[in-house]
Amino acid sequence: MNTSMSEKALLSSFVPAQEYSPPAYEEVQIKPADAAISAQGTSSLFPRECVFTYRLSHSHSYLGAKKGEPLFLVKTPRLLMGTGDILLLSGTDKLDTPLASAGSLKLRSGTTCASHLRLKPRLGGSFTQPIDIDVTVGTKNKYQFTIPVGPSNRAETFEWRQSTGELVRSLVGGFQYGMKLVRLDGPTGGSSGQDGKVTVVGGDGKPIVAVFAAMRPQATNAKFQFMNEGATGELGEVFEIAAMISFIRLFEFQLSQGGVAIGPCFGDIARP
């Protein structure tokens, strides 16, 4: 790609998201986790709602509670989106320590692709050694990763699913594309807690713990929101960081594809 192209010219090459018929839900295989951490507790590293501002022609992008009010700096590939590593820092200075990194999505065996995530220990954090996570991707727009969660460090699998449903649409009031993060090992079926709030679940009854949507008109910004137990901190620090860095990786990759999931790593877009 010509590095002298303006952001406007780059954006003009993107095509808007399209509507597709939702595929039937399929059961997925739960994979065991091999990551070990010292002590997994509750955490609230990030605001419940975040805006990610992706700067196409720059190597630095920003994450914050509001656009223009950054809390974290994200080192992103310059121009060659979807191919380079992404680094999430603990603050807004380029010398701040990293929280996590995400490798590029790479094709495997012609039918699946994957990204490698690495979570970095921080001062006062709940783990003391780097945690390596593989995001595996099949042909139904399902991006899975398995991590230890909660005080007992139990292994649970989470899955990002593409969505054009109301949950994604209402997040930004008009979107290019979006995804929801489902807790596969969570309780099935919505329930009302003591506070009267009802758990929001996906089409298979599993709780949705995070969601993001690309914002119109340019779709270079995205809004992310923790939901249900993903917003309470009960799933712990590893979940928060893994959810955030995987969101940034998937948003940036889909942006590089013009907002439409194409190729052998993707299938039809699903609704909740």
C-alpha atoms as an extended CHARMM CRD file, in Angstrom:
* protein
*
       272  EXT
         1         1  MET       CA              0.0000000000        0.0000000000        0.0000000000  PROA      1               0.0000000000
         2         2  ASN       CA              1.2740000000        3.4840000000       -0.8440000000  PROA      2               0.0000000000
         3         3  THR       CA              2.3450000000        5.1000000000        2.4330000000  PROA      3               0.0000000000
         4         4  SER       CA              1.6410000000        8.5570000000        0.9960000000  PROA      4               0.0000000000
         5         5  MET       CA             -2.0760000000        7.8780000000        0.7540000000  PROA      5               0.0000000000
         6         6  SER       CA             -4.2190000000       10.0520000000        2.9720000000  PROA      6               0.0000000000
         7         7  GLU       CA             -6.5840000000        8.6510000000        5.5910000000  PROA      7               0.0000000000
         8         8  LYS       CA             -9.4890000000        9.8310000000        3.4560000000  PROA      8               0.0000000000
         9         9  ALA       CA             -8.1750000000        7.8750000000        0.4880000000  PROA      9               0.0000000000
        10        10  LEU       CA             -7.6310000000        4.8220000000        2.6510000000  PROA      10              0.0000000000
        11        11  LEU       CA            -11.1450000000        5.0040000000        4.0400000000  PROA      11              0.0000000000
        12        12  SER       CA            -12.6220000000        5.3080000000        0.5610000000  PROA      12              0.0000000000
        13        13  SER       CA            -11.3500000000        1.8010000000       -0.1760000000  PROA      13              0.0000000000
        14        14  PHE       CA            -13.4300000000        0.3120000000        2.6290000000  PROA      14              0.0000000000
        15        15  VAL       CA            -16.8420000000       -1.1300000000        1.8230000000  PROA      15              0.0000000000
        16        16  PRO       CA            -19.7540000000       -0.9420000000        4.2710000000  PROA      16              0.0000000000
        17        17  ALA       CA            -20.9140000000       -3.9650000000        6.2300000000  PROA      17              0.0000000000
        18        18  GLN       CA            -23.5140000000       -6.1520000000        4.5910000000  PROA      18              0.0000000000
        19        19  GLU       CA            -26.4750000000       -8.0650000000        5.9690000000  PROA      19              0.0000000000
        20        20  TYR       CA            -26.4200000000      -11.8600000000        5.9080000000  PROA      20              0.0000000000
        21        21  SER       CA            -28.8050000000      -14.6420000000        6.9270000000  PROA      21              0.0000000000
        22        22  PRO       CA            -27.8610000000      -15.9240000000       10.3870000000  PROA      22              0.0000000000
        23        23  PRO       CA            -26.4970000000      -19.4830000000       10.5280000000  PROA      23              0.0000000000
        24        24  ALA       CA            -27.8410000000      -21.9960000000       13.0280000000  PROA      24              0.0000000000
        25        25  TYR       CA            -25.9350000000      -22.1270000000       16.3120000000  PROA      25              0.0000000000
        26        26  GLU       CA            -23.5120000000      -25.0090000000       16.5950000000  PROA      26              0.0000000000
        27        27  GLU       CA            -22.0410000000      -26.4800000000       19.7650000000  PROA      27              0.0000000000
        28        28  VAL       CA            -18.3330000000      -25.8090000000       20.1730000000  PROA      28              0.0000000000
        29        29  GLN       CA            -15.7130000000      -27.9610000000       21.8320000000  PROA      29              0.0000000000
        30        30  ILE       CA            -14.3420000000      -26.6260000000       25.0950000000  PROA      30              0.0000000000
        31        31  LYS       CA            -10.5580000000      -26.7710000000       25.2100000000  PROA      31              0.0000000000
        32        32  PRO       CA             -8.5730000000      -27.0420000000       28.4500000000  PROA      32              0.0000000000
        33        33  ALA       CA             -6.3790000000      -24.1440000000       29.5210000000  PROA      33              0.0000000000
        34        34  ASP       CA             -2.6850000000      -24.5940000000       30.1260000000  PROA      34              0.0000000000
        35        35  ALA       CA             -1.9890000000      -21.1580000000       31.6010000000  PROA      35              0.0000000000
        36        36  ALA       CA             -1.1540000000      -20.9330000000       35.2930000000  PROA      36              0.0000000000
        37        37  ILE       CA             -1.2090000000      -17.8180000000       37.4630000000  PROA      37              0.0000000000
        38        38  SER       CA             -0.3900000000      -17.1620000000       41.0720000000  PROA      38              0.0000000000
        39        39  ALA       CA             -3.5610000000      -15.5490000000       42.4180000000  PROA      39              0.0000000000
        40        40  GLN       CA             -6.5750000000      -14.5310000000       40.3710000000  PROA      40              0.0000000000
        41        41  GLY       CA             -8.7860000000      -11.9150000000       41.9940000000  PROA      41              0.0000000000
        42        42  THR       CA            -11.2560000000       -9.2710000000       40.9200000000  PROA      42              0.0000000000
        43        43  SER       CA            -10.0330000000       -6.3620000000       38.8560000000  PROA      43              0.0000000000
        44        44  SER       CA            -11.2510000000       -3.1980000000       37.1930000000  PROA      44              0.0000000000
        45        45  LEU       CA             -8.3730000000       -2.0970000000       35.0170000000  PROA      45              0.0000000000
        46        46  PHE       CA            -10.5950000000       -0.5790000000       32.3320000000  PROA      46              0.0000000000
        47        47  PRO       CA            -13.7500000000        1.5400000000       32.3460000000  PROA      47              0.0000000000
        48        48  ARG       CA            -16.9350000000       -0.4260000000       31.7410000000  PROA      48              0.0000000000
        49        49  GLU       CA            -17.3010000000        1.4060000000       28.4220000000  PROA      49              0.0000000000
        50        50  CYS       CA            -14.3250000000        2.3440000000       26.2470000000  PROA      50              0.0000000000
        51        51  VAL       CA            -13.7800000000        4.0510000000       22.9100000000  PROA      51              0.0000000000
        52        52  PHE       CA            -10.9290000000        2.8240000000       20.7380000000  PROA      52              0.0000000000
        53        53  THR       CA             -9.6370000000        5.4350000000       18.2910000000  PROA      53              0.0000000000
        54        54  TYR       CA             -7.6840000000        3.7740000000       15.5010000000  PROA      54              0.0000000000
        55        55  ARG       CA             -5.3780000000        6.1510000000       13.6190000000  PROA      55              0.0000000000
        56        56  LEU       CA             -4.8350000000        4.6540000000       10.1870000000  PROA      56              0.0000000000
        57        57  SER       CA             -1.6180000000        6.4040000000        9.1790000000  PROA      57              0.0000000000
        58        58  HSD       CA             -0.0130000000        6.3810000000       12.6280000000  PROA      58              0.0000000000
        59        59  SER       CA              1.7300000000        3.7400000000       14.7080000000  PROA      59              0.0000000000
        60        60  HSD       CA             -0.0620000000        4.8280000000       17.8980000000  PROA      60              0.0000000000
        61        61  SER       CA             -3.7960000000        4.6140000000       18.6110000000  PROA      61              0.0000000000
        62        62  TYR       CA             -5.7060000000        5.2920000000       21.8120000000  PROA      62              0.0000000000
        63        63  LEU       CA             -8.1710000000        3.6840000000       24.2070000000  PROA      63              0.0000000000
        64        64  GLY       CA            -10.1900000000        5.6790000000       26.7320000000  PROA      64              0.0000000000
        65        65  ALA       CA            -13.5580000000        6.1510000000       28.3860000000  PROA      65              0.0000000000
        66        66  LYS       CA            -14.3250000000        8.8640000000       25.8140000000  PROA      66              0.0000000000
        67        67  LYS       CA            -12.9180000000        9.8610000000       22.4490000000  PROA      67              0.0000000000
        68        68  GLY       CA            -10.2250000000       12.4820000000       22.9500000000  PROA      68              0.0000000000
        69        69  GLU       CA             -9.6170000000       11.4060000000       26.5650000000  PROA      69              0.0000000000
        70        70  PRO       CA             -7.1020000000        8.5490000000       26.2200000000  PROA      70              0.0000000000
        71        71  LEU       CA             -6.1970000000        6.2910000000       29.1250000000  PROA      71              0.0000000000
        72        72  PHE       CA             -4.1050000000        3.7210000000       27.2700000000  PROA      72              0.0000000000
        73        73  LEU       CA             -1.8180000000        3.8700000000       24.2560000000  PROA      73              0.0000000000
        74        74  VAL       CA             -2.0510000000        1.0750000000       21.6910000000  PROA      74              0.0000000000
        75        75  LYS       CA              0.8280000000        0.4820000000       19.2910000000  PROA      75              0.0000000000
        76        76  THR       CA             -0.7370000000       -0.6330000000       16.0150000000  PROA      76              0.0000000000
        77        77  PRO       CA              0.5740000000       -1.5380000000       12.5390000000  PROA      77              0.0000000000
        78        78  ARG       CA              1.0060000000        1.5170000000       10.3410000000  PROA      78              0.0000000000
        79        79  LEU       CA             -1.0230000000        1.1890000000        7.1210000000  PROA      79              0.0000000000
        80        80  LEU       CA             -0.5130000000       -2.5690000000        6.7850000000  PROA      80              0.0000000000
        81        81  MET       CA             -3.4840000000       -3.3820000000        8.9820000000  PROA      81              0.0000000000
        82        82  GLY       CA             -4.2790000000       -6.9480000000        9.9510000000  PROA      82              0.0000000000
        83        83  THR       CA             -0.6790000000       -8.1130000000        9.5760000000  PROA      83              0.0000000000
        84        84  GLY       CA              1.4990000000       -6.6300000000       12.3310000000  PROA      84              0.0000000000
        85        85  ASP       CA              1.5600000000       -7.1650000000       16.0790000000  PROA      85              0.0000000000
        86        86  ILE       CA             -0.4910000000       -4.9740000000       18.4250000000  PROA      86              0.0000000000
        87        87  LEU       CA              0.7660000000       -3.8180000000       21.8310000000  PROA      87              0.0000000000
        88        88  LEU       CA             -1.5010000000       -2.4720000000       24.5990000000  PROA      88              0.0000000000
        89        89  LEU       CA              0.3810000000       -0.2740000000       27.1010000000  PROA      89              0.0000000000
        90        90  SER       CA             -0.5020000000        0.4560000000       30.7230000000  PROA      90              0.0000000000
        91        91  GLY       CA             -0.7140000000        4.2110000000       30.1290000000  PROA      91              0.0000000000
        92        92  THR       CA             -0.5770000000        6.8750000000       27.4170000000  PROA      92              0.0000000000
        93        93  ASP       CA              3.1960000000        7.2880000000       27.2170000000  PROA      93              0.0000000000
        94        94  LYS       CA              5.0670000000        5.2170000000       24.6280000000  PROA      94              0.0000000000
        95        95  LEU       CA              7.5150000000        4.1780000000       27.3720000000  PROA      95              0.0000000000
        96        96  ASP       CA              4.8130000000        2.8150000000       29.6680000000  PROA      96              0.0000000000
        97        97  THR       CA              4.9920000000       -0.9050000000       30.4180000000  PROA      97              0.0000000000
        98        98  PRO       CA              2.9240000000       -3.2280000000       28.1980000000  PROA      98              0.0000000000
        99        99  LEU       CA             -0.1990000000       -5.0000000000       29.4350000000  PROA      99              0.0000000000
       100       100  ALA       CA             -0.6100000000       -7.3500000000       26.4820000000  PROA      100             0.0000000000
       101       101  SER       CA              0.3100000000       -8.0560000000       22.8870000000  PROA      101             0.0000000000
       102       102  ALA       CA             -1.5590000000       -9.6890000000       20.0150000000  PROA      102             0.0000000000
       103       103  GLY       CA             -0.0460000000      -11.3420000000       16.9720000000  PROA      103             0.0000000000
       104       104  SER       CA             -1.5580000000      -11.1290000000       13.5100000000  PROA      104             0.0000000000
       105       105  LEU       CA             -4.3480000000      -13.4360000000       12.4120000000  PROA      105             0.0000000000
       106       106  LYS       CA             -2.6850000000      -16.1450000000       10.3530000000  PROA      106             0.0000000000
       107       107  LEU       CA             -4.2190000000      -18.7550000000        8.0750000000  PROA      107             0.0000000000
       108       108  ARG       CA             -3.7960000000      -22.3740000000        9.1140000000  PROA      108             0.0000000000
       109       109  SER       CA             -4.5170000000      -25.4070000000        6.9450000000  PROA      109             0.0000000000
       110       110  GLY       CA             -6.6420000000      -23.3200000000        4.5730000000  PROA      110             0.0000000000
       111       111  THR       CA             -9.7140000000      -23.4180000000        6.8260000000  PROA      111             0.0000000000
       112       112  THR       CA             -8.8420000000      -21.8220000000       10.1630000000  PROA      112             0.0000000000
       113       113  CYS       CA             -6.7270000000      -18.9580000000       11.4080000000  PROA      113             0.0000000000
       114       114  ALA       CA             -5.3690000000      -17.9220000000       14.7690000000  PROA      114             0.0000000000
       115       115  SER       CA             -3.7760000000      -15.1250000000       16.7760000000  PROA      115             0.0000000000
       116       116  HSD       CA             -1.3930000000      -15.4740000000       19.6820000000  PROA      116             0.0000000000
       117       117  LEU       CA             -1.9810000000      -13.2310000000       22.7230000000  PROA      117             0.0000000000
       118       118  ARG       CA              0.5160000000      -12.6110000000       25.4900000000  PROA      118             0.0000000000
       119       119  LEU       CA             -0.5540000000      -11.0120000000       28.7740000000  PROA      119             0.0000000000
       120       120  LYS       CA              2.2440000000       -9.2860000000       30.6900000000  PROA      120             0.0000000000
       121       121  PRO       CA              2.5060000000       -9.1370000000       34.5160000000  PROA      121             0.0000000000
       122       122  ARG       CA              2.2240000000       -5.6970000000       36.0830000000  PROA      122             0.0000000000
       123       123  LEU       CA              3.1950000000       -4.2770000000       39.4560000000  PROA      123             0.0000000000
       124       124  GLY       CA              0.4850000000       -5.1900000000       41.9700000000  PROA      124             0.0000000000
       125       125  GLY       CA             -1.2990000000       -7.4060000000       39.4460000000  PROA      125             0.0000000000
       126       126  SER       CA             -2.7780000000      -10.8510000000       39.9740000000  PROA      126             0.0000000000
       127       127  PHE       CA             -0.1730000000      -12.8170000000       38.0120000000  PROA      127             0.0000000000
       128       128  THR       CA              3.6250000000      -12.7730000000       38.0380000000  PROA      128             0.0000000000
       129       129  GLN       CA              4.5550000000      -14.5640000000       34.8000000000  PROA      129             0.0000000000
       130       130  PRO       CA              3.4800000000      -13.8860000000       31.1980000000  PROA      130             0.0000000000
       131       131  ILE       CA              0.3430000000      -15.7400000000       30.1270000000  PROA      131             0.0000000000
       132       132  ASP       CA              0.1710000000      -17.0280000000       26.5560000000  PROA      132             0.0000000000
       133       133  ILE       CA             -3.2340000000      -17.4830000000       24.9340000000  PROA      133             0.0000000000
       134       134  ASP       CA             -4.1530000000      -18.8120000000       21.5020000000  PROA      134             0.0000000000
       135       135  VAL       CA             -7.2270000000      -17.3850000000       19.7920000000  PROA      135             0.0000000000
       136       136  THR       CA             -8.4990000000      -20.0670000000       17.4350000000  PROA      136             0.0000000000
       137       137  VAL       CA            -10.8210000000      -19.1600000000       14.6110000000  PROA      137             0.0000000000
       138       138  GLY       CA            -13.1480000000      -21.4480000000       12.6670000000  PROA      138             0.0000000000
       139       139  THR       CA            -15.4290000000      -20.9910000000        9.6770000000  PROA      139             0.0000000000
       140       140  LYS       CA            -18.4850000000      -19.6580000000       11.5580000000  PROA      140             0.0000000000
       141       141  ASN       CA            -17.1100000000      -16.3170000000       12.7950000000  PROA      141             0.0000000000
       142       142  LYS       CA            -16.2790000000      -17.7820000000       16.1940000000  PROA      142             0.0000000000
       143       143  TYR       CA            -13.0360000000      -16.7160000000       17.8260000000  PROA      143             0.0000000000
       144       144  GLN       CA            -12.2780000000      -18.7780000000       20.9360000000  PROA      144             0.0000000000
       145       145  PHE       CA             -9.7640000000      -18.4460000000       23.7460000000  PROA      145             0.0000000000
       146       146  THR       CA             -9.4350000000      -20.2960000000       27.0570000000  PROA      146             0.0000000000
       147       147  ILE       CA             -8.1660000000      -18.5910000000       30.2310000000  PROA      147             0.0000000000
       148       148  PRO       CA             -8.1780000000      -19.0550000000       34.0270000000  PROA      148             0.0000000000
       149       149  VAL       CA            -10.9040000000      -17.0050000000       35.7290000000  PROA      149             0.0000000000
       150       150  GLY       CA            -12.1630000000      -16.2370000000       39.2190000000  PROA      150             0.0000000000
       151       151  PRO       CA            -10.5080000000      -16.8540000000       42.6000000000  PROA      151             0.0000000000
       152       152  SER       CA            -10.1580000000      -20.5880000000       41.8440000000  PROA      152             0.0000000000
       153       153  ASN       CA             -8.4000000000      -20.0110000000       38.4950000000  PROA      153             0.0000000000
       154       154  ARG       CA            -10.7930000000      -22.4000000000       36.7650000000  PROA      154             0.0000000000
       155       155  ALA       CA            -10.3420000000      -22.7740000000       33.0190000000  PROA      155             0.0000000000
       156       156  GLU       CA            -13.1580000000      -21.2410000000       30.9650000000  PROA      156             0.0000000000
       157       157  THR       CA            -13.5890000000      -20.7260000000       27.2440000000  PROA      157             0.0000000000
       158       158  PHE       CA            -14.9090000000      -17.4910000000       25.7310000000  PROA      158             0.0000000000
       159       159  GLU       CA            -16.0200000000      -16.8860000000       22.1670000000  PROA      159             0.0000000000
       160       160  TRP       CA            -16.2650000000      -13.7520000000       20.0540000000  PROA      160             0.0000000000
       161       161  ARG       CA            -19.1950000000      -13.9730000000       17.6100000000  PROA      161             0.0000000000
       162       162  GLN       CA            -20.0560000000      -11.5660000000       14.8400000000  PROA      162             0.0000000000
       163       163  SER       CA            -23.4350000000       -9.9170000000       15.2760000000  PROA      163             0.0000000000
       164       164  THR       CA            -25.8270000000       -7.4870000000       13.6060000000  PROA      164             0.0000000000
       165       165  GLY       CA            -28.4040000000       -7.7300000000       16.3900000000  PROA      165             0.0000000000
       166       166  GLU       CA            -29.9500000000       -5.1070000000       18.6410000000  PROA      166             0.0000000000
       167       167  LEU       CA            -27.2360000000       -5.3900000000       21.2830000000  PROA      167             0.0000000000
       168       168  VAL       CA            -24.5830000000       -4.2660000000       18.7980000000  PROA      168             0.0000000000
       169       169  ARG       CA            -26.8170000000       -1.7340000000       17.0430000000  PROA      169             0.0000000000
       170       170  SER       CA            -27.8310000000       -0.0160000000       20.2810000000  PROA      170             0.0000000000
       171       171  LEU       CA            -24.2250000000        0.3200000000       21.4800000000  PROA      171             0.0000000000
       172       172  VAL       CA            -23.3790000000        3.1380000000       19.0720000000  PROA      172             0.0000000000
       173       173  GLY       CA            -26.7180000000        3.9100000000       17.4050000000  PROA      173             0.0000000000
       174       174  GLY       CA            -25.5210000000        2.9860000000       13.9440000000  PROA      174             0.0000000000
       175       175  PHE       CA            -22.5930000000        0.7230000000       13.1960000000  PROA      175             0.0000000000
       176       176  GLN       CA            -20.4260000000       -0.7870000000       10.4740000000  PROA      176             0.0000000000
       177       177  TYR       CA            -19.9680000000       -4.1770000000       12.1390000000  PROA      177             0.0000000000
       178       178  GLY       CA            -19.8170000000       -5.6110000000       15.6430000000  PROA      178             0.0000000000
       179       179  MET       CA            -19.1670000000       -8.6370000000       17.8220000000  PROA      179             0.0000000000
       180       180  LYS       CA            -20.2610000000      -10.0660000000       21.1780000000  PROA      180             0.0000000000
       181       181  LEU       CA            -18.1410000000      -12.0670000000       23.6330000000  PROA      181             0.0000000000
       182       182  VAL       CA            -19.9370000000      -15.1130000000       25.0240000000  PROA      182             0.0000000000
       183       183  ARG       CA            -18.9560000000      -17.0340000000       28.1600000000  PROA      183             0.0000000000
       184       184  LEU       CA            -19.3140000000      -20.6110000000       26.9530000000  PROA      184             0.0000000000
       185       185  ASP       CA            -18.8550000000      -22.1580000000       30.3990000000  PROA      185             0.0000000000
       186       186  GLY       CA            -21.2870000000      -19.7570000000       32.0680000000  PROA      186             0.0000000000
       187       187  PRO       CA            -24.8040000000      -20.6080000000       33.2410000000  PROA      187             0.0000000000
       188       188  THR       CA            -27.3680000000      -21.1030000000       30.4900000000  PROA      188             0.0000000000
       189       189  GLY       CA            -30.4470000000      -18.8680000000       30.3740000000  PROA      189             0.0000000000
       190       190  GLY       CA            -31.0240000000      -15.3260000000       31.5650000000  PROA      190             0.0000000000
       191       191  SER       CA            -31.6380000000      -14.7200000000       35.2480000000  PROA      191             0.0000000000
       192       192  SER       CA            -32.5800000000      -11.7900000000       37.4490000000  PROA      192             0.0000000000
       193       193  GLY       CA            -30.2660000000      -10.9600000000       40.3350000000  PROA      193             0.0000000000
       194       194  GLN       CA            -30.9710000000       -9.1910000000       43.6360000000  PROA      194             0.0000000000
       195       195  ASP       CA            -30.4760000000       -5.8440000000       41.9450000000  PROA      195             0.0000000000
       196       196  GLY       CA            -33.2470000000       -6.6970000000       39.4780000000  PROA      196             0.0000000000
       197       197  LYS       CA            -30.9360000000       -6.6520000000       36.4790000000  PROA      197             0.0000000000
       198       198  VAL       CA            -31.4710000000       -9.3880000000       33.9260000000  PROA      198             0.0000000000
       199       199  THR       CA            -28.4810000000      -11.2170000000       32.4710000000  PROA      199             0.0000000000
       200       200  VAL       CA            -28.2330000000      -10.6620000000       28.7150000000  PROA      200             0.0000000000
       201       201  VAL       CA            -27.6330000000      -13.9140000000       26.8730000000  PROA      201             0.0000000000
       202       202  GLY       CA            -26.9090000000      -15.0190000000       23.3190000000  PROA      202             0.0000000000
       203       203  GLY       CA            -29.0580000000      -17.1960000000       21.0910000000  PROA      203             0.0000000000
       204       204  ASP       CA            -27.8410000000      -20.3390000000       22.8490000000  PROA      204             0.0000000000
       205       205  GLY       CA            -28.6140000000      -18.9560000000       26.3090000000  PROA      205             0.0000000000
       206       206  LYS       CA            -24.9890000000      -18.3090000000       27.2840000000  PROA      206             0.0000000000
       207       207  PRO       CA            -24.2180000000      -14.9740000000       28.9960000000  PROA      207             0.0000000000
       208       208  ILE       CA            -22.7030000000      -12.1490000000       26.9490000000  PROA      208             0.0000000000
       209       209  VAL       CA            -19.8020000000      -10.6220000000       28.8750000000  PROA      209             0.0000000000
       210       210  ALA       CA            -18.6370000000       -7.9670000000       26.3840000000  PROA      210             0.0000000000
       211       211  VAL       CA            -19.6530000000       -6.3810000000       23.0880000000  PROA      211             0.0000000000
       212       212  PHE       CA            -18.1420000000       -3.9620000000       20.5880000000  PROA      212             0.0000000000
       213       213  ALA       CA            -19.3150000000       -2.0900000000       17.5180000000  PROA      213             0.0000000000
       214       214  ALA       CA            -17.5590000000        0.0160000000       14.8960000000  PROA      214             0.0000000000
       215       215  MET       CA            -18.9210000000        3.5480000000       14.8250000000  PROA      215             0.0000000000
       216       216  ARG       CA            -20.1770000000        5.3050000000       11.7010000000  PROA      216             0.0000000000
       217       217  PRO       CA            -19.4780000000        7.0810000000        9.4780000000  PROA      217             0.0000000000
       218       218  GLN       CA            -15.7760000000        6.2710000000        9.0620000000  PROA      218             0.0000000000
       219       219  ALA       CA            -15.7020000000        3.1590000000       11.2720000000  PROA      219             0.0000000000
       220       220  THR       CA            -12.1540000000        3.8720000000       12.4590000000  PROA      220             0.0000000000
       221       221  ASN       CA            -13.5090000000        4.2170000000       16.0050000000  PROA      221             0.0000000000
       222       222  ALA       CA            -15.1440000000        1.4500000000       17.9920000000  PROA      222             0.0000000000
       223       223  LYS       CA            -17.0550000000        1.3500000000       21.2500000000  PROA      223             0.0000000000
       224       224  PHE       CA            -16.4620000000       -1.5210000000       23.6730000000  PROA      224             0.0000000000
       225       225  GLN       CA            -18.5670000000       -2.4450000000       26.6920000000  PROA      225             0.0000000000
       226       226  PHE       CA            -18.1650000000       -5.0240000000       29.4390000000  PROA      226             0.0000000000
       227       227  MET       CA            -21.4720000000       -6.7030000000       30.3360000000  PROA      227             0.0000000000
       228       228  ASN       CA            -22.9510000000       -8.9370000000       33.0390000000  PROA      228             0.0000000000
       229       229  GLU       CA            -20.2410000000      -10.6680000000       35.1090000000  PROA      229             0.0000000000
       230       230  GLY       CA            -17.6850000000       -9.2520000000       32.6890000000  PROA      230             0.0000000000
       231       231  ALA       CA            -18.4870000000       -5.8060000000       34.1320000000  PROA      231             0.0000000000
       232       232  THR       CA            -18.4540000000       -6.7370000000       37.8320000000  PROA      232             0.0000000000
       233       233  GLY       CA            -14.7950000000       -7.7600000000       38.0240000000  PROA      233             0.0000000000
       234       234  GLU       CA            -15.6480000000      -11.2470000000       39.2620000000  PROA      234             0.0000000000
       235       235  LEU       CA            -13.9480000000      -12.8900000000       36.2750000000  PROA      235             0.0000000000
       236       236  GLY       CA            -10.6700000000      -11.2490000000       37.2180000000  PROA      236             0.0000000000
       237       237  GLU       CA             -7.7820000000       -9.3640000000       35.6620000000  PROA      237             0.0000000000
       238       238  VAL       CA             -6.7920000000      -12.0210000000       33.1310000000  PROA      238             0.0000000000
       239       239  PHE       CA            -10.2890000000      -11.9320000000       31.6300000000  PROA      239             0.0000000000
       240       240  GLU       CA            -10.3140000000       -8.1290000000       31.4180000000  PROA      240             0.0000000000
       241       241  ILE       CA             -6.9820000000       -7.9040000000       29.6270000000  PROA      241             0.0000000000
       242       242  ALA       CA             -7.7040000000      -10.8670000000       27.3290000000  PROA      242             0.0000000000
       243       243  ALA       CA            -11.1090000000       -9.4420000000       26.3840000000  PROA      243             0.0000000000
       244       244  MET       CA             -9.6360000000       -6.0070000000       25.6590000000  PROA      244             0.0000000000
       245       245  ILE       CA             -6.6010000000       -7.0670000000       23.6080000000  PROA      245             0.0000000000
       246       246  SER       CA             -8.6380000000       -9.6110000000       21.6190000000  PROA      246             0.0000000000
       247       247  PHE       CA            -11.2600000000       -6.9330000000       20.8810000000  PROA      247             0.0000000000
       248       248  ILE       CA             -8.5760000000       -4.5550000000       19.5740000000  PROA      248             0.0000000000
       249       249  ARG       CA             -7.0450000000       -7.3170000000       17.4400000000  PROA      249             0.0000000000
       250       250  LEU       CA            -10.3870000000       -8.3430000000       15.9040000000  PROA      250             0.0000000000
       251       251  PHE       CA            -11.5840000000       -4.7800000000       15.3360000000  PROA      251             0.0000000000
       252       252  GLU       CA             -8.3360000000       -3.8240000000       13.6260000000  PROA      252             0.0000000000
       253       253  PHE       CA             -8.4210000000       -6.9480000000       11.4750000000  PROA      253             0.0000000000
       254       254  GLN       CA            -12.0210000000       -6.4110000000       10.3990000000  PROA      254             0.0000000000
       255       255  LEU       CA            -11.2260000000       -2.7700000000        9.6600000000  PROA      255             0.0000000000
       256       256  SER       CA             -8.4700000000       -3.9860000000        7.3540000000  PROA      256             0.0000000000
       257       257  GLN       CA            -11.0950000000       -6.1080000000        5.5710000000  PROA      257             0.0000000000
       258       258  GLY       CA            -13.3740000000       -3.1240000000        5.0430000000  PROA      258             0.0000000000
       259       259  GLY       CA            -15.7720000000       -4.1350000000        7.8210000000  PROA      259             0.0000000000
       260       260  VAL       CA            -16.8880000000       -7.2750000000        6.0050000000  PROA      260             0.0000000000
       261       261  ALA       CA            -15.6870000000      -10.6730000000        7.1370000000  PROA      261             0.0000000000
       262       262  ILE       CA            -14.3720000000      -12.4390000000        4.0560000000  PROA      262             0.0000000000
       263       263  GLY       CA            -12.0950000000      -15.3040000000        3.1550000000  PROA      263             0.0000000000
       264       264  PRO       CA            -11.7210000000      -18.8520000000        4.4770000000  PROA      264             0.0000000000
       265       265  CYS       CA            -11.5220000000      -17.7060000000        8.1080000000  PROA      265             0.0000000000
       266       266  PHE       CA            -15.0530000000      -16.3430000000        8.0930000000  PROA      266             0.0000000000
       267       267  GLY       CA            -18.6240000000      -17.2790000000        7.3010000000  PROA      267             0.0000000000
       268       268  ASP       CA            -22.0160000000      -15.5770000000        7.5270000000  PROA      268             0.0000000000
       269       269  ILE       CA            -22.5860000000      -12.8390000000       10.1070000000  PROA      269             0.0000000000
       270       270  ALA       CA            -24.8000000000      -14.0360000000       12.9550000000  PROA      270             0.0000000000
       271       271  ARG       CA            -27.4410000000      -12.1860000000       14.9490000000  PROA      271             0.0000000000
       272       272  PRO       CA            -27.8920000000      -12.6350000000       18.7150000000  PROA      272             0.0000000000
